């Protein structure tokens, strides 16, 4: 299926790439922004405003929505949870295909390995908001795809890449954790997977990540090697000691996604090579 696509959060790192790559995939994209327009977002939308979301989808009548908008911060429940519910309600009312972005933050890490049928057990506010969003989306629009992913990077604008540069230059304080393990995915691979999913009838959760577990610190070293930063300038620490209670080892099993999708999901050691 192709046609008109609405991309919420089209000024964000992921939403921007979805918007940029949609045309090549055969879609006619329309992007939304909250703070200010740019080349990938023409329409302002506050997803916390249910009426505004209803009006936009009713007037635009897109064939698909990729909901990539986040919150103003990682604790913004009204955007992350309520906003997702508003998008799902509008999509259900207009019969619009919905692909909703979620996160590995819905899991505590106690089980380490997670397939799509694992029940969320978040340990902090952001994960709880994303878990609430999943519940709302699947209850309101059961035909929606709910895509859980992990650390997104690869084009230099990912949060982990920005943080690594800031730590290396001394622009911020902190450290990258040696004991927090994630499954990094290239932003282009994820964007292409979302566009592919929008043209299918897959419904329910789907894990879309790279196939390789990497610590946040080791991922920072990959950024440093690629971008010519001094690896000694990247501070390391243990999450369990600095921020006890955060999820440590969270590995999303993406076997199902690799069997369903044509889009390749590359390992970090491949796509981060200089």
C-alpha positions in Angstrom: 0.0 0.0 0.0 1.2 3.5 -0.8 -0.5 6.9 -0.8 -0.5 9.8 1.6 1.4 9.3 4.8 1.3 11.4 8.0 4.5 11.4 10.0 4.1 12.8 13.5 7.3 14.2 15.1 8.9 14.8 11.7 11.5 17.2 13.2 12.9 14.4 15.4 15.8 12.2 14.5 13.7 9.3 13.5 10.6 11.2 12.2 12.8 13.3 10.0 14.4 10.2 8.4 11.0 8.5 7.9 9.8 11.7 6.2 12.9 12.0 4.0 12.8 8.3 2.9 9.0 8.1 2.4 8.9 9.5 -1.1 11.5 6.9 -2.4 9.3 4.2 -0.9 6.3 5.4 -2.9 4.5 7.5 -0.3 3.5 11.2 -0.3 4.5 12.3 3.2 3.1 15.1 5.3 5.1 15.9 8.5 4.0 17.5 11.8 6.1 19.5 14.2 5.4 21.0 17.7 8.2 23.6 18.4 8.8 24.9 14.9 8.6 23.9 11.2 11.5 22.8 9.0 12.0 21.0 5.7 10.4 17.8 7.0 7.4 19.3 8.8 4.7 21.6 7.4 1.9 21.3 10.0 2.0 22.1 13.7 0.3 19.5 15.9 0.1 19.2 19.6 -0.7 15.6 20.1 -1.8 16.3 23.7 -4.8 18.1 22.1 -7.3 15.4 21.2 -9.5 17.7 19.2 -6.6 19.0 17.1 -5.5 15.4 16.3 -9.0 14.5 15.3 -9.4 17.5 13.0 -6.0 16.9 11.3 -6.7 13.2 10.5 -10.3 14.0 9.4 -9.1 16.8 7.1 -6.0 15.1 5.8 -7.4 11.6 5.4 -4.0 9.9 5.2 -3.7 6.3 4.2 -1.2 5.7 7.0 0.2 7.3 10.1 3.6 6.7 11.5 3.5 8.0 15.0 7.1 9.0 15.8 6.4 12.0 18.0 7.8 11.9 21.5 7.5 14.2 24.5 9.1 17.5 25.4 11.1 15.4 27.8 11.3 11.7 28.7 8.8 12.2 31.6 6.1 13.9 29.5 3.3 11.5 30.2 0.7 13.7 28.4 2.6 13.5 25.1 3.9 10.0 25.4 0.8 8.2 26.7 -2.2 10.5 26.2 -0.9 11.7 22.9 -0.5 8.2 21.6 -4.1 7.4 22.6 -5.3 10.5 20.8 -3.5 9.5 17.6 -4.9 5.9 17.9 -8.5 7.3 18.4 -8.2 9.5 15.3 -6.7 6.7 13.2 -9.5 4.3 14.3 -12.2 6.8 13.5 -10.8 7.4 10.0 -9.8 3.9 9.2 -6.2 4.9 8.9 -3.3 2.4 9.1 -1.3 3.1 12.2 2.3 2.3 13.0 3.1 3.3 16.5 6.7 3.7 17.8 7.5 2.2 21.2 10.7 1.4 23.1 12.7 -1.3 24.9 12.1 0.9 28.0 8.9 -0.9 28.6 11.0 -3.8 30.0 12.9 -3.9 33.3 15.8 -6.1 32.0 15.2 -8.8 34.6 14.6 -11.4 31.9 17.3 -10.0 29.6 15.8 -11.6 26.4 12.4 -10.4 25.3 10.1 -11.6 22.5 7.0 -9.8 21.3 4.7 -11.7 23.8 6.7 -10.6 26.9 4.6 -8.4 29.2 5.9 -4.9 29.9 7.4 -4.3 33.4 8.9 -0.8 33.3 11.0 0.5 36.1 10.9 4.2 35.4 8.6 6.9 34.2 9.5 7.0 30.5 9.1 3.2 30.3 5.8 3.4 32.1 4.5 6.1 29.7 5.5 4.0 26.7 3.9 0.9 28.2 0.7 2.9 28.8 0.8 4.1 25.2 1.1 0.5 23.9 -1.9 -0.6 25.9 -4.0 2.4 24.7 -3.0 1.9 21.1 -3.7 -1.8 21.0 -7.0 -1.4 22.8 -8.3 1.4 20.6 -6.8 0.3 17.2 -6.1 -3.4 17.4 -5.0 -3.4 13.7 -2.1 -1.1 14.5 1.5 -2.2 14.5 3.4 -1.4 17.7 7.1 -1.3 17.0 9.5 -1.6 19.9 13.1 -0.5 19.2 16.3 0.2 21.0 19.1 2.8 20.8 18.8 4.6 17.4 21.8 6.2 15.8 23.9 6.2 12.6 23.5 9.6 11.0 25.2 11.7 13.7 22.0 13.1 15.1 21.0 10.3 17.4 20.8 11.1 21.0 23.6 8.7 21.9 25.9 10.2 19.2 25.1 13.8 20.4 25.8 12.7 24.0 29.1 11.0 23.2 30.3 14.2 21.5 29.2 16.4 24.4 30.9 14.1 26.9 34.1 14.0 24.8 34.3 17.8 24.5 33.3 18.5 28.1 30.2 20.3 27.1 28.3 18.1 29.6 29.2 15.9 32.6 28.3 12.3 33.1 29.4 9.0 31.7 28.4 6.1 29.4 27.4 3.0 31.2 29.4 -0.2 30.7 26.7 -2.4 32.2 23.7 -1.1 30.2 23.3 -3.4 27.2 21.0 -2.5 24.3 20.4 -3.6 20.6 21.4 -0.6 18.5 19.6 0.0 15.2 20.6 2.4 12.3 18.1 5.1 11.9 17.8 4.4 8.2 17.1 0.7 8.8 14.4 1.6 11.3 12.8 4.2 9.1 12.7 1.8 6.1 11.2 -0.9 8.3 8.4 1.5 9.5 7.7 2.5 5.9 7.5 -1.2 4.9 5.3 -2.0 7.8 2.9 0.8 6.9 2.2 -1.1 3.7 1.3 -4.3 5.4 -1.5 -5.5 7.7 0.8 -6.7 10.5 -0.8 -5.9 13.8 0.4 -6.1 17.4 4.0 -5.7 18.8 7.1 -6.2 16.7 10.7 -5.8 17.8 12.8 -4.0 15.2 16.4 -3.6 16.3 19.8 -4.5 15.2 20.9 -8.1 15.9 23.9 -7.2 18.1 24.0 -6.5 21.9 26.3 -3.6 22.7 26.9 -1.6 25.9 26.3 2.1 25.9 30.0 2.7 26.6 31.2 0.4 23.8 28.7 2.1 21.5 30.3 5.5 22.5 33.7 4.1 21.6 32.3 3.2 18.1 31.1 6.8 17.7 34.5 8.1 18.8 36.3 5.8 16.3 34.0 6.8 13.5 34.1 10.5 14.2 37.8 10.8 15.1 37.3 11.5 18.8 39.8 10.5 21.5 38.5 7.3 23.0 40.2 8.3 26.3 37.8 11.3 26.5 34.8 9.1 26.8 34.0 8.6 30.5 32.8 5.2 31.7 30.7 4.3 34.7 28.4 1.6 36.0 24.7 2.3 35.9 24.0 0.0 38.8 26.2 2.2 41.0 25.2 5.6 39.7 21.5 5.2 38.9 20.3 2.0 40.6 17.0 0.7 39.4 17.5 1.5 35.7 17.1 -1.4 33.2 20.5 -2.9 32.6 20.6 -5.7 30.0 17.6 -5.5 27.6 17.8 -7.5 24.5 14.8 -7.4 22.1 14.6 -10.5 20.0 14.1 -9.3 16.4 13.9 -12.8 14.8 10.2 -12.2 13.9 11.0 -8.9 12.2 13.8 -10.3 10.2 11.4 -13.0 8.9 8.6 -10.5 8.1 10.6 -7.6 6.6 12.7 -7.2 3.5 14.5 -4.3 5.2 17.9 -5.4 6.4 18.6 -4.7 10.1 22.4 -4.3 10.3 24.6 -4.8 13.4 26.3 -1.8 15.0 29.7 -3.1 14.3 28.9 -3.0 10.6 27.0 0.3 10.3 29.3 2.2 12.7 32.5 1.2 10.9 34.4 4.3 9.8 
